[in-house]
């Protein structure tokens, strides 16, 4: 179970607050709203894709 480093509360993974921002997943503590993690979403195509198919 993840423990918040600010308020030291234990939470189940299902209780954490998640925000999806442009291919980055932000995870917050539901008690004190402290940022607990930032994760890149792999496999998503970027909004500005300048690669051309050959």
Helices and strands as residue ranges (DSSP letters): E 2-3, E 10-11, G 13-15, E 17-21, E 24-28, E 35-40
